[in-house]
Amino acid sequence: MKAVAIVLVLVVLAVVQLAIAGRLEQQGGVTCGQVDANMTPCISYLTQGGEPSAACCSGVKTVNGMAESADERKTACNCLKAAANPYANLKDDAAQALPSKCCVSLNIPISRTINCDTIS
């Protein structure tokens, strides 16, 4: 039953991302599809806590490397924000701790409430 719920959440997330991807993509080339694919392994950590998996940390590092310009960081921020919104049980403290737990100086906050327009 839990697996079905996780799959359902991922399907809903994919539909939401497809609906808003065109609006969020910038010229820099970072897409919500790329961000989502790399951050999907972090869902269990972000919703249940504990320690992030190696795949999650690899995804965080990849997203961090993709978002080099201000426009790319804003796009990635908006993608992360949109991806986080469907998860009512997302733990804000886990999201804030994720970069340090993965030994990454992430230049994009993971938050449902961040104003991505302030990212530089």
C-alpha distances in whole Angstrom, upper triangle without the diagonal:
4,5,5,6,9,10,11,12,14,15,17,18,20,21,23,24,26,27,29,30,33,34,33,35,38,41,40,37,34,31,28,27,28,27,24,23,25,23,19,19,20,17,16,19,20,17,17,20,22,23,23,23,25,24,23,27,28,27,28,32,31,31,34,36,35,36,40,42,42,40,38,37,36,34,32,32,31,28,27,27,25,23,22,22,19,18,19,18,20,22,26,27,25,26,29,29,27,31,33,30,30,34,34,37,34,37,34,32,28,28,27,30,33,36,36,39,40,39,42
4,5,5,6,9,10,11,12,14,15,16,18,20,21,23,24,26,27,28,31,32,31,32,36,38,37,35,32,29,26,24,26,24,21,21,22,20,16,16,17,14,12,15,16,13,13,17,18,20,19,19,22,21,20,24,25,24,25,28,28,28,30,33,32,33,37,39,38,37,35,33,33,31,29,29,28,25,24,24,23,20,19,20,17,15,16,14,16,19,22,23,21,22,26,25,24,27,29,26,26,30,31,33,31,33,30,29,25,25,24,28,30,33,33,36,37,36,39
4,5,5,6,9,10,11,12,14,15,16,18,20,21,23,24,26,26,30,31,30,31,34,37,35,33,30,27,24,22,23,22,19,18,20,18,14,14,16,13,12,15,17,14,14,18,19,20,19,18,21,19,19,22,23,22,24,27,26,26,29,31,30,32,35,37,37,36,33,32,32,30,28,28,27,24,23,24,22,19,19,20,17,16,18,16,17,20,23,25,22,22,26,26,24,27,29,26,26,29,30,32,30,32,30,28,25,25,24,28,30,33,32,36,37,36,38
4,5,5,6,9,10,10,12,14,15,17,18,20,21,23,25,25,28,30,29,30,34,36,36,33,30,27,24,22,24,23,19,19,21,20,16,16,18,15,14,18,18,16,17,20,22,23,22,21,24,21,21,25,25,24,25,29,28,27,30,32,31,33,36,38,38,36,33,33,33,30,28,28,27,24,23,24,22,19,19,20,16,15,17,17,18,21,24,26,24,24,28,28,26,29,31,29,28,32,32,34,32,34,31,29,26,26,25,28,30,33,32,36,37,36,39
4,5,5,6,9,10,11,12,14,15,16,18,20,21,23,24,27,28,27,29,32,35,34,32,29,26,22,21,23,22,18,19,20,18,15,16,16,13,12,16,16,13,14,18,20,21,20,20,23,21,20,24,25,23,24,27,27,26,29,31,30,31,35,36,36,34,32,31,30,28,26,26,25,22,21,21,19,16,16,16,13,12,14,13,15,18,21,23,21,21,25,25,24,27,29,27,27,30,30,32,30,31,28,27,23,23,21,25,27,30,29,33,35,33,37
4,5,5,6,9,10,10,12,14,15,16,18,20,21,22,25,26,25,26,29,32,31,29,26,23,19,18,20,18,15,15,17,15,11,12,13,9,9,13,13,11,13,16,18,19,17,17,20,17,16,20,21,19,20,24,23,22,25,28,27,28,31,33,33,31,29,28,28,26,23,23,22,20,18,19,17,14,14,15,12,11,13,13,13,16,19,21,19,19,22,23,21,23,26,24,23,27,27,29,26,28,25,24,20,20,20,23,25,28,27,31,32,31,34
4,5,5,6,9,10,10,12,14,15,16,18,20,20,24,25,24,25,29,31,30,28,25,22,19,17,19,18,14,14,17,15,11,13,14,12,12,16,16,15,16,19,21,21,19,19,21,18,18,21,22,19,21,25,23,23,26,28,27,28,31,33,33,31,29,28,28,25,23,24,23,20,19,20,18,15,16,17,13,13,16,16,16,20,22,24,22,21,25,25,23,25,28,26,25,29,28,30,28,29,27,26,22,22,21,25,27,29,28,31,33,32,35
4,5,5,6,9,10,11,12,14,15,17,19,20,23,24,23,25,28,31,31,28,25,22,19,17,20,19,15,16,19,17,13,15,16,13,14,18,17,15,17,20,23,24,22,21,24,21,20,24,24,22,23,27,25,24,27,29,28,29,32,34,33,31,29,28,28,25,23,24,22,19,19,19,17,14,15,15,11,12,14,15,16,20,22,25,22,22,25,26,24,27,30,28,27,31,30,32,29,30,27,26,22,22,20,24,26,28,27,31,33,32,35
4,5,5,6,9,10,11,12,14,15,17,18,21,22,21,23,26,29,28,26,23,20,16,16,18,17,13,14,16,14,11,13,14,10,12,15,14,12,15,18,20,21,19,19,22,19,18,21,22,19,20,24,23,21,24,27,25,26,30,31,30,28,26,25,25,22,20,20,19,16,15,16,13,11,11,11,8,8,11,12,13,16,18,21,19,18,22,23,21,24,26,25,24,28,27,29,25,27,24,22,19,18,17,20,22,24,24,27,29,28,31
4,5,5,6,9,10,10,12,14,15,16,19,20,19,20,24,26,26,23,20,17,14,12,15,14,10,11,13,12,8,11,12,10,12,15,14,13,16,18,21,21,18,18,20,17,16,19,19,16,18,21,20,19,22,24,22,23,27,28,28,26,24,23,23,20,18,19,18,15,14,15,13,10,11,12,10,10,14,14,14,17,19,22,19,18,22,23,20,22,25,24,23,26,25,27,24,25,22,21,18,18,17,21,22,24,23,26,28,27,30
4,5,5,6,9,10,11,12,15,15,18,20,19,20,24,27,26,24,21,18,15,13,16,16,12,13,16,15,12,15,16,13,15,19,18,17,19,22,24,24,22,22,23,20,19,22,22,19,21,24,23,21,25,26,24,25,29,30,30,27,25,25,24,21,20,21,19,16,16,17,14,12,14,14,11,13,16,17,17,21,22,25,23,21,25,26,24,26,29,27,26,30,28,30,27,28,25,24,21,21,19,23,24,26,25,28,30,29,32
4,5,5,6,9,10,11,13,14,17,18,18,19,23,26,26,24,21,18,14,14,17,16,12,14,17,15,13,16,17,14,16,19,17,16,19,22,25,25,23,23,25,22,20,23,24,21,22,25,24,22,25,27,25,25,29,29,29,26,24,24,23,20,19,19,17,15,15,15,12,10,12,11,8,11,13,15,16,19,21,24,22,20,24,26,23,26,29,28,27,30,29,30,26,27,24,23,19,19,17,20,22,23,23,25,28,27,30
4,5,5,6,9,10,11,12,15,16,15,17,20,23,23,21,18,14,11,11,13,12,9,11,14,12,10,14,14,11,14,17,15,14,18,20,23,23,20,20,22,19,17,20,21,17,18,21,20,18,21,23,21,21,25,26,25,23,21,21,20,17,16,16,14,11,11,12,9,7,9,9,7,9,13,14,14,17,18,21,20,17,21,23,20,22,25,25,24,27,25,26,23,23,20,19,16,16,14,18,19,20,19,22,25,24,27
4,5,5,6,9,10,10,13,15,14,15,19,22,22,19,16,13,10,8,12,12,8,10,13,13,11,14,15,14,17,19,18,18,21,23,25,25,22,22,23,19,18,21,21,17,19,22,19,18,21,23,20,21,25,25,25,23,20,21,20,17,16,17,15,12,13,14,11,9,12,13,11,13,16,18,17,21,22,24,22,20,23,25,22,24,27,26,25,28,26,27,24,24,21,21,18,18,17,20,21,22,21,23,26,25,27
4,5,5,6,9,10,13,14,14,16,20,22,23,20,18,15,12,11,15,15,12,14,17,16,14,18,19,17,20,22,20,20,23,25,28,28,25,25,26,23,22,25,24,21,22,25,23,21,24,25,23,23,27,27,26,24,22,22,21,18,18,18,16,13,15,15,11,11,14,13,11,14,17,19,19,23,23,27,25,23,26,28,25,27,30,30,28,31,29,30,26,27,23,23,20,20,18,21,22,23,22,24,27,26,29
4,5,5,6,8,11,12,12,14,18,21,21,19,17,14,10,11,14,14,11,14,17,15,14,18,18,16,19,21,19,19,22,24,27,27,24,25,26,23,21,24,24,20,21,24,22,19,22,24,22,21,25,25,24,21,20,20,18,15,15,16,13,11,12,12,8,8,11,10,9,12,15,18,17,20,21,24,23,20,23,26,23,25,28,28,27,30,28,28,24,24,21,20,18,17,15,18,19,19,18,21,23,23,26
4,5,5,5,9,10,9,11,15,18,18,16,13,10,7,7,11,10,8,11,14,13,13,16,17,15,19,21,18,19,22,24,27,26,23,23,24,21,19,22,21,18,18,21,19,16,19,21,18,18,22,22,21,18,17,17,16,13,12,13,11,8,10,11,7,7,11,11,11,14,17,19,17,21,21,24,22,19,22,24,22,23,27,26,25,28,25,26,22,22,18,18,16,16,15,17,18,18,17,19,22,21,23
4,6,5,8,10,10,11,15,17,18,16,14,10,8,8,12,12,11,13,16,16,15,19,20,19,22,24,22,22,26,27,30,29,26,26,27,23,22,24,24,20,21,23,21,18,22,23,20,20,23,23,23,20,18,19,18,14,15,16,13,11,14,14,11,11,15,15,14,17,20,22,21,24,25,28,26,23,26,28,25,26,30,30,28,30,28,28,25,24,21,22,20,20,18,21,21,21,19,21,24,23,25
4,6,7,8,10,12,15,18,20,18,16,13,11,11,15,15,14,16,19,18,18,22,22,20,24,26,23,24,27,29,32,31,28,29,30,26,25,27,26,23,23,26,24,21,24,25,22,22,25,24,23,20,19,20,18,15,16,17,13,12,15,14,11,12,15,14,14,17,20,23,22,25,25,28,27,24,27,29,27,28,32,32,30,33,30,30,26,26,22,22,21,20,18,20,21,20,19,20,24,23,26
4,6,5,6,9,12,16,17,15,14,11,9,11,14,13,13,16,18,17,17,21,21,20,24,25,22,23,27,28,31,30,27,28,29,26,24,25,25,21,22,24,22,19,21,23,20,19,22,21,20,17,16,17,14,12,13,13,10,9,12,12,9,11,14,13,14,17,19,22,21,24,23,26,25,22,24,27,25,26,29,30,28,30,28,27,24,23,19,19,18,18,16,17,17,17,15,17,20,19,22
4,5,5,6,10,13,14,12,10,7,6,8,11,11,11,13,15,16,16,20,20,20,23,24,22,23,27,28,30,30,26,27,27,24,22,24,23,19,20,22,19,16,19,20,16,16,19,19,18,15,14,15,13,10,11,13,10,8,12,12,10,11,14,15,15,18,21,23,21,24,24,27,25,22,24,27,24,24,28,29,27,29,26,26,22,21,18,19,18,18,17,19,18,18,15,17,20,19,21
4,6,6,9,11,13,12,11,9,9,11,13,14,14,17,19,19,20,24,24,23,27,28,26,27,31,32,34,33,30,30,30,27,25,27,26,22,23,24,21,19,21,22,18,17,20,19,18,15,14,16,14,11,13,15,12,11,15,15,13,15,18,18,19,22,24,27,25,28,27,30,29,25,27,30,27,27,31,32,30,32,28,28,24,23,20,21,21,21,20,21,20,19,17,17,21,20,21
4,6,8,12,14,13,12,10,10,13,15,15,15,18,20,20,21,25,24,24,27,28,25,27,30,31,34,33,30,31,31,28,26,27,27,23,23,25,22,19,21,22,19,17,20,18,17,13,14,15,12,10,12,13,10,10,14,14,12,14,17,17,18,21,23,26,24,27,25,29,28,24,26,29,27,27,30,31,30,31,28,27,24,22,19,20,19,19,18,19,18,16,14,14,18,17,19
4,6,10,11,11,9,8,7,11,12,12,13,16,17,17,18,22,21,21,25,25,23,24,28,28,31,30,27,28,28,25,23,24,23,20,19,21,19,15,17,18,15,14,16,15,14,10,10,11,9,6,9,10,7,7,11,11,10,12,15,15,17,19,22,24,22,24,23,26,25,21,23,25,23,23,27,28,26,28,24,23,20,18,15,16,16,16,15,16,15,14,11,12,15,14,16
4,7,8,7,7,6,7,10,11,11,13,15,16,17,19,22,22,22,26,26,24,26,30,30,32,31,27,28,27,24,23,23,22,19,19,20,17,14,16,17,13,12,14,13,13,9,9,11,9,6,9,11,9,9,12,14,12,14,17,18,20,22,25,27,24,26,25,27,26,23,24,26,24,23,27,28,26,27,24,23,20,18,16,18,18,18,18,19,18,16,13,14,17,15,16
4,5,6,7,8,10,13,13,13,16,18,18,19,21,24,24,25,29,28,26,29,32,32,34,32,29,29,29,26,24,25,23,20,20,20,18,15,16,16,13,11,13,11,10,7,7,10,9,6,9,12,11,11,14,16,15,17,20,21,23,25,27,29,26,28,26,29,28,24,25,27,25,24,27,29,27,27,24,23,19,17,15,18,19,20,20,21,18,16,13,13,16,14,14
4,5,8,10,13,15,14,15,18,19,20,21,24,26,26,27,31,31,29,32,35,35,36,34,31,31,30,28,26,26,24,22,21,21,18,16,17,16,13,12,12,10,11,8,8,12,11,9,12,15,14,14,18,19,19,20,23,24,26,28,31,33,30,31,30,32,31,27,28,30,27,26,29,31,28,29,25,24,21,19,18,21,22,23,23,24,22,20,16,16,18,16,16
4,6,9,12,14,13,13,17,18,17,19,22,24,24,26,29,29,27,30,33,32,34,32,28,28,27,25,23,23,21,19,18,18,15,13,14,13,9,8,9,7,9,6,5,9,10,9,10,13,14,14,16,18,19,19,22,24,26,27,30,31,28,30,28,30,28,25,25,27,25,23,26,28,25,25,22,21,18,16,15,18,20,22,23,23,21,19,16,15,17,15,14
4,6,10,11,10,11,14,15,15,17,19,22,22,24,27,27,26,29,31,31,33,30,27,27,25,23,22,22,20,17,17,17,14,12,14,12,9,9,10,10,12,9,7,11,12,9,10,14,14,13,15,18,18,18,21,23,24,26,29,30,27,29,28,29,28,24,25,27,24,22,26,27,24,25,22,21,18,17,16,19,20,22,23,24,22,21,17,18,20,17,17
4,7,8,7,8,11,12,12,13,16,18,19,20,24,24,22,25,28,27,29,27,23,23,22,20,18,18,17,14,14,14,11,9,11,10,7,7,10,10,11,9,6,8,10,7,7,10,11,9,12,14,14,15,17,19,21,22,26,27,24,25,24,26,24,21,22,23,21,19,23,24,21,22,19,18,15,14,13,16,16,18,19,21,19,18,15,16,18,15,15
4,5,5,6,9,10,11,12,14,17,18,19,22,23,21,23,26,27,28,27,23,23,22,19,18,19,17,14,15,16,13,10,13,13,10,10,13,13,14,11,9,11,11,7,7,11,10,8,11,13,12,12,16,17,18,20,23,25,22,24,23,26,24,20,22,24,21,20,24,25,22,24,21,21,17,16,14,16,16,18,18,20,19,18,15,17,19,17,18
4,5,5,6,8,10,10,12,15,15,15,19,20,18,20,23,24,26,24,21,21,21,18,16,18,17,13,14,16,13,10,13,15,11,12,15,16,16,13,11,12,11,8,7,9,8,5,8,10,9,9,12,14,15,17,20,21,19,21,20,23,21,18,20,22,19,19,23,23,21,23,20,20,17,16,14,15,14,15,15,18,17,17,14,16,19,17,18
4,6,5,6,9,10,10,14,15,15,19,20,19,20,23,24,26,24,21,20,20,17,16,18,16,13,14,16,13,11,15,15,12,14,17,18,19,16,13,15,15,11,10,13,12,8,11,13,12,10,14,16,16,17,21,22,20,22,22,25,22,19,22,23,20,20,24,24,21,24,21,22,19,19,16,18,16,18,18,21,20,20,18,20,22,20,22
4,5,5,6,9,10,13,14,15,19,19,18,21,23,24,25,23,19,18,18,14,14,15,13,10,11,13,9,8,12,12,9,11,14,16,17,15,12,13,14,11,9,12,13,9,11,14,13,12,15,17,18,19,23,23,20,22,22,24,22,19,21,22,18,18,22,22,19,21,18,19,16,17,15,17,15,18,19,21,20,21,18,20,22,19,20
4,6,5,6,8,11,11,13,16,16,15,18,20,20,22,20,17,17,16,13,12,13,12,8,9,11,9,6,10,11,9,10,13,15,16,14,11,11,12,9,7,9,10,7,7,11,11,9,12,15,16,16,20,20,17,19,19,20,18,15,17,18,15,15,19,19,16,18,16,17,13,14,12,13,12,14,15,18,17,18,15,18,19,17,18
4,5,5,6,9,10,10,14,15,14,15,18,19,21,19,16,16,16,13,11,13,13,9,10,13,11,9,13,14,13,13,17,19,19,17,14,14,15,12,9,11,11,8,8,11,10,7,10,13,13,14,17,18,15,18,18,20,17,15,17,19,15,16,20,19,17,20,18,19,16,17,14,15,12,14,15,18,18,19,17,20,21,19,21
4,6,6,8,10,11,14,15,15,17,19,20,21,19,16,15,15,11,10,13,11,8,11,13,10,10,13,14,13,15,18,20,21,20,16,16,18,15,12,15,15,11,11,14,14,11,13,16,16,16,20,20,18,20,20,22,19,17,20,20,17,17,21,20,17,20,18,20,17,18,16,17,15,17,18,21,21,23,20,23,25,22,24
4,6,7,8,11,13,14,14,16,18,18,19,17,13,12,12,8,7,9,8,4,7,9,7,7,10,11,11,13,16,19,20,19,15,15,17,15,11,14,15,11,11,14,14,12,13,17,17,17,20,20,17,19,19,20,17,15,17,17,14,14,17,16,14,16,14,16,14,16,14,15,13,16,18,21,20,22,19,22,23,20,22
4,6,5,7,10,11,10,13,15,15,16,14,11,11,12,9,6,9,9,5,7,10,9,8,11,13,13,14,17,19,20,19,16,15,16,14,11,12,13,10,8,12,12,9,10,14,14,13,17,16,13,15,15,17,14,11,14,14,11,12,15,14,12,15,14,16,13,15,13,13,11,13,15,18,17,20,18,21,22,19,21
4,5,6,9,10,10,12,14,15,16,15,11,11,12,9,7,11,11,8,10,13,12,12,15,17,16,17,21,23,23,22,19,18,19,17,14,15,16,12,11,13,13,9,11,14,13,12,16,15,13,15,16,18,15,13,16,17,13,15,18,16,15,18,17,19,17,19,16,16,13,15,16,19,20,22,20,24,25,23,25
4,6,7,8,10,11,12,13,13,12,8,7,9,6,5,8,9,7,10,12,12,13,15,17,17,19,22,25,25,25,21,20,22,20,16,17,19,15,13,16,16,13,13,16,16,14,17,16,14,15,17,17,14,13,16,16,12,14,17,14,13,16,16,19,17,19,18,17,14,17,18,22,22,24,23,26,27,25,27
4,6,5,6,9,10,10,11,10,6,7,9,8,5,8,10,8,9,12,13,12,14,17,17,18,21,24,24,24,21,19,20,19,15,16,17,14,12,14,15,11,11,14,14,12,15,13,11,12,13,14,10,9,13,12,9,11,14,12,11,15,14,17,14,17,15,14,11,14,15,19,19,22,21,24,25,22,25
4,5,5,6,8,10,12,11,9,10,13,11,8,12,13,11,12,15,16,15,17,20,20,20,24,26,26,25,22,20,21,20,16,16,17,14,12,13,13,10,9,12,11,9,12,10,8,10,12,14,10,10,14,14,11,14,17,15,14,18,18,20,17,19,17,16,12,13,14,18,19,22,21,25,25,23,26
4,6,5,6,7,9,9,8,9,12,12,9,13,15,14,14,17,18,18,20,23,23,23,27,29,29,29,26,24,25,23,20,20,21,18,15,17,17,14,12,15,14,11,13,10,9,10,13,14,10,11,15,14,12,15,17,14,15,19,19,21,19,22,20,18,15,16,17,20,21,25,24,28,28,26,29
4,6,5,5,6,6,5,8,11,11,8,11,14,13,12,16,17,17,18,21,22,22,25,28,27,28,25,23,24,23,19,19,20,18,15,16,18,14,13,16,15,12,14,11,9,9,11,11,7,9,12,11,9,12,14,11,12,15,16,18,17,20,18,16,13,14,16,19,20,23,23,27,27,25,27
4,6,6,9,9,8,11,14,13,10,12,15,13,12,16,17,16,17,21,21,21,24,26,25,25,23,20,21,21,17,16,17,16,12,13,14,12,9,12,12,9,11,8,6,6,8,9,6,6,10,10,8,12,14,12,13,16,16,18,16,18,16,13,10,11,12,15,16,20,20,24,24,22,25
4,6,9,11,11,13,17,16,13,15,18,17,16,20,21,19,21,24,24,24,27,29,28,28,26,24,24,23,20,19,19,18,14,15,15,13,10,12,11,8,9,6,4,6,9,10,8,9,12,13,12,15,17,15,16,20,20,21,19,22,19,17,13,13,13,16,18,22,22,26,26,25,28
4,7,9,10,12,16,16,14,16,19,18,17,21,22,22,23,26,27,27,30,32,31,31,29,26,27,26,23,22,23,21,18,18,19,16,14,16,15,11,12,8,8,8,11,11,9,11,14,13,13,16,17,15,16,20,21,23,21,24,22,19,16,16,17,20,21,25,25,29,29,28,31
4,6,8,11,14,15,13,14,17,17,16,19,21,21,21,24,26,26,28,31,30,30,28,25,26,26,23,21,23,21,18,19,20,17,15,17,17,13,14,10,9,7,10,9,6,9,12,10,10,14,14,11,14,17,18,20,19,22,20,18,15,15,17,20,21,25,25,28,28,26,29
4,7,9,13,14,12,13,17,17,16,19,21,21,22,25,26,27,29,32,31,32,30,27,28,28,25,24,25,24,20,21,23,20,18,21,21,17,18,14,13,11,13,11,8,12,13,11,11,14,14,10,13,16,17,20,19,23,22,20,17,18,20,23,24,27,27,31,30,28,31
4,6,9,11,10,10,13,14,14,16,18,19,19,22,24,24,27,29,30,30,28,25,27,27,23,22,25,23,19,21,23,20,18,21,22,18,20,16,14,13,14,12,9,11,13,10,9,12,11,8,9,12,14,17,17,21,20,18,16,18,21,23,24,27,27,30,29,27,29
4,7,8,6,7,10,11,10,13,15,15,16,19,20,21,24,26,27,27,24,22,24,24,20,20,22,20,17,19,20,17,16,20,20,17,19,16,14,13,14,13,9,10,12,10,7,10,11,7,7,11,12,15,15,18,18,17,14,17,19,22,22,25,24,28,27,25,27
4,5,5,6,9,10,11,13,14,15,17,19,20,22,24,27,28,29,25,23,26,25,21,21,23,21,18,21,22,19,18,21,21,19,21,19,16,16,18,17,13,14,16,14,11,12,13,10,9,13,14,17,17,20,20,19,17,20,22,25,25,28,26,30,30,27,29
4,5,5,6,9,10,11,12,14,15,17,18,20,23,26,27,28,24,23,25,24,21,22,24,22,19,22,23,20,20,24,24,22,24,22,19,19,20,19,16,16,17,15,12,13,13,11,8,11,13,16,16,20,20,20,18,21,24,27,26,29,27,30,30,27,28
4,6,5,6,9,10,10,12,14,15,16,19,21,25,26,26,22,21,24,22,19,20,22,19,17,20,21,18,18,22,22,20,23,21,18,19,20,20,16,16,18,16,13,13,15,13,10,13,14,17,16,19,19,19,17,20,22,25,25,27,25,29,29,26,27
4,5,5,6,9,10,11,12,14,15,17,20,23,24,24,20,19,21,20,16,17,19,16,14,17,18,15,15,18,19,17,20,18,15,15,16,16,13,12,14,13,9,10,13,10,8,12,12,15,13,16,16,16,13,16,19,22,21,24,22,26,26,23,25
4,5,5,6,9,10,11,12,14,16,18,21,22,23,20,18,21,20,16,17,20,18,15,18,20,17,17,21,21,19,22,20,17,17,17,16,13,12,14,12,8,8,10,8,5,8,8,12,11,14,14,15,14,17,20,22,21,24,22,25,25,22,23
4,5,5,6,9,10,11,12,15,17,20,22,22,19,18,21,20,16,18,20,18,16,19,21,18,18,22,23,21,24,23,20,20,20,20,17,15,17,15,12,11,13,12,8,10,10,13,12,15,15,17,16,19,22,24,23,25,23,26,26,23,24
4,5,5,6,8,10,11,12,15,18,20,20,16,15,18,16,13,15,17,14,12,16,17,14,15,19,20,19,22,21,18,18,18,19,16,14,16,15,11,11,14,13,10,12,11,13,11,14,13,15,13,17,19,22,21,23,20,23,24,20,22
4,5,5,6,9,10,11,14,17,18,18,15,13,16,15,11,12,15,13,11,14,16,14,14,18,19,18,21,20,16,17,16,16,13,11,12,12,8,7,11,10,8,10,8,10,8,11,10,11,10,14,17,19,18,20,18,21,21,18,19
4,6,5,6,9,10,12,16,17,18,15,13,17,16,13,14,17,16,14,17,19,17,18,22,23,22,25,24,20,20,19,19,16,14,15,14,11,9,11,12,8,9,7,9,8,11,11,13,13,17,20,22,20,22,19,22,22,18,19
4,5,5,6,9,11,14,16,17,13,13,16,15,11,14,16,14,13,17,18,17,18,21,23,22,25,25,21,22,21,21,19,16,17,17,14,12,15,15,12,13,10,12,10,12,12,15,14,18,21,23,21,22,19,22,22,19,19
4,5,5,6,10,12,14,14,10,9,12,11,8,10,13,11,10,14,15,14,15,18,20,20,23,23,19,20,19,20,17,14,15,16,13,11,15,15,12,14,11,11,9,10,9,12,11,15,17,19,17,19,16,18,19,15,16
4,6,6,8,11,12,13,10,8,12,12,9,11,14,13,12,15,17,16,17,20,22,22,24,24,20,21,19,19,17,14,15,15,12,10,13,14,11,12,8,8,6,7,7,10,12,15,18,19,17,18,15,18,17,14,14
4,6,6,10,13,14,10,10,14,13,11,13,16,15,15,18,20,19,20,23,25,25,28,28,24,24,23,23,21,18,18,18,16,13,16,17,14,13,10,10,9,9,11,14,15,19,21,23,20,21,18,20,20,16,15
4,6,9,11,11,7,8,12,11,9,12,14,13,13,17,18,17,19,22,24,24,27,27,24,25,23,24,22,19,19,20,17,15,18,19,16,17,13,13,11,11,11,14,15,18,21,22,20,20,16,18,19,15,15
4,6,8,8,5,5,8,8,7,9,12,12,12,15,16,16,18,21,23,23,26,26,23,24,22,23,21,18,18,19,17,14,18,19,17,17,13,12,10,8,8,12,13,16,19,20,17,17,13,15,15,11,11
4,7,8,6,7,10,11,10,12,15,15,16,18,20,20,21,24,27,27,29,30,26,27,24,25,24,21,20,21,19,16,19,21,19,18,14,13,11,9,10,14,16,19,21,22,19,18,15,16,16,12,10
4,5,5,6,9,10,10,12,14,15,16,18,20,21,22,24,27,28,30,31,27,28,25,27,26,22,22,23,22,19,22,24,22,21,17,15,13,10,11,15,17,20,22,22,18,17,14,13,13,10,8
4,5,5,6,9,10,10,12,14,15,16,18,20,21,22,26,26,28,29,26,26,24,25,25,21,20,23,21,19,22,24,22,22,18,16,13,10,10,13,16,18,19,19,15,14,10,10,10,7,5
4,5,5,6,9,10,11,12,14,15,16,18,20,21,24,25,28,29,26,27,24,26,26,22,22,24,22,20,24,26,24,24,20,18,15,12,11,14,16,18,19,19,16,14,10,9,11,9,8
4,5,5,6,8,10,10,12,14,15,16,18,20,23,24,26,27,24,25,23,25,24,20,20,22,20,18,21,23,21,21,17,16,13,11,10,13,15,17,18,19,16,15,11,12,13,10,10
4,5,5,6,9,10,10,12,14,15,16,18,21,22,24,25,21,22,20,21,20,17,17,19,17,15,18,20,19,19,15,13,10,7,6,9,11,14,15,16,13,12,8,10,10,7,7
4,5,5,6,9,10,10,12,14,15,17,20,21,23,24,21,22,19,21,21,17,17,20,19,17,21,23,21,22,18,16,13,10,8,10,12,13,14,14,11,9,6,6,8,6,8
4,5,5,6,9,10,11,12,14,16,18,20,22,24,21,22,20,22,22,18,19,21,19,18,22,23,22,22,19,18,14,12,10,12,12,14,14,15,13,12,8,9,12,10,11
4,5,5,6,8,10,10,12,14,17,18,20,21,18,19,18,20,18,15,16,18,16,15,18,20,18,19,16,15,11,10,7,9,10,12,13,14,12,12,9,11,13,10,12
4,5,5,6,9,10,10,12,15,16,18,19,16,17,15,17,17,13,13,16,15,14,17,19,18,19,16,15,11,9,6,7,7,8,10,11,8,9,6,9,10,8,11
4,5,5,6,8,10,11,14,15,17,19,16,18,16,19,19,15,16,19,17,17,21,22,21,23,19,18,15,13,10,10,9,10,9,10,9,9,6,9,11,10,13
4,5,5,6,9,10,12,14,17,18,15,18,16,19,18,14,16,19,17,17,20,21,20,22,19,18,15,14,11,11,10,10,10,13,12,12,10,13,15,13,16
4,5,5,6,9,11,12,14,15,12,14,13,15,14,11,13,15,13,13,17,18,17,19,16,16,12,12,9,8,6,7,8,11,10,12,10,13,15,13,16
4,5,5,6,10,11,12,14,11,13,12,15,15,11,13,16,15,16,19,20,19,21,19,18,15,14,10,9,7,6,5,7,7,9,8,12,14,13,16
4,5,5,8,10,12,15,12,15,14,18,17,14,16,19,17,19,22,22,22,24,22,21,18,17,14,13,10,9,7,10,11,12,11,14,16,16,19
4,6,7,8,11,13,11,14,14,17,15,12,15,17,15,17,20,20,19,22,20,20,17,17,14,13,10,10,9,12,13,15,13,17,19,18,21
4,6,6,8,10,7,10,10,13,12,10,13,15,14,16,19,18,18,21,19,20,16,17,13,11,8,7,6,10,11,14,13,17,18,17,21
4,5,7,10,8,11,11,15,15,12,15,18,17,19,22,22,22,25,23,23,20,20,16,14,11,9,6,9,11,13,14,17,19,19,22
4,6,9,9,12,13,17,16,14,18,20,19,21,24,23,23,26,25,25,22,23,19,17,14,12,9,13,15,17,18,21,23,22,26
4,5,5,9,11,14,13,12,15,17,16,19,22,21,21,24,23,24,21,22,19,16,13,11,9,13,15,18,19,22,23,23,26
4,6,9,10,14,13,13,16,18,18,21,23,22,23,26,25,26,23,24,21,18,14,12,10,13,16,19,20,23,24,24,28
4,6,9,12,11,11,14,16,16,19,21,20,21,24,24,25,22,24,21,18,14,13,12,14,17,20,21,25,26,25,29
4,6,9,8,8,11,13,12,15,17,16,18,21,20,21,18,20,17,14,11,9,9,12,14,18,19,22,23,22,25
4,5,5,6,9,10,11,14,15,14,16,19,19,20,18,19,17,14,11,10,10,13,15,18,19,23,23,22,25
4,5,5,6,9,10,13,14,14,16,18,18,17,16,17,14,11,8,7,8,10,12,15,16,20,19,19,22
4,5,5,6,9,11,12,12,14,16,16,16,15,17,15,12,10,10,12,13,14,18,19,22,21,20,23
4,5,5,6,9,10,9,12,14,14,15,14,16,15,12,10,10,13,15,15,19,19,23,22,21,23
4,5,5,8,10,10,11,14,13,13,11,13,11,8,6,7,10,12,12,16,16,19,19,17,20
4,6,7,8,10,11,13,12,12,10,12,10,7,7,8,11,12,12,15,15,19,17,16,18
4,6,6,6,9,10,10,11,11,13,13,10,10,11,15,16,16,19,19,22,21,19,21
4,6,5,6,9,8,10,9,12,11,10,9,11,15,16,16,19,18,22,21,19,21
4,5,5,6,5,6,6,9,10,9,9,12,16,18,16,19,18,21,19,17,18
4,5,5,6,7,8,12,13,12,12,15,19,20,19,21,21,24,22,19,20
4,6,8,10,11,15,15,14,13,16,20,21,21,24,23,26,25,22,23
4,5,9,10,13,14,14,13,17,20,22,21,24,22,25,24,21,22
4,7,9,13,14,15,15,18,22,24,22,24,23,26,24,21,22
4,5,9,11,12,13,16,20,21,19,22,20,22,21,18,18
4,6,9,10,12,16,19,20,18,19,18,20,18,15,15
4,5,7,9,13,16,17,15,16,14,17,15,12,13
4,7,10,13,16,16,13,14,12,14,12,9,9
4,7,9,12,13,10,11,9,12,11,8,9
4,6,9,10,7,10,9,12,11,9,12
4,7,9,8,11,10,14,14,12,15
4,5,6,9,10,13,13,13,16
4,6,9,10,14,14,14,18
4,7,9,12,12,13,17
4,6,9,9,9,13
4,5,6,8,11
4,5,5,9
4,6,8
4,6
4
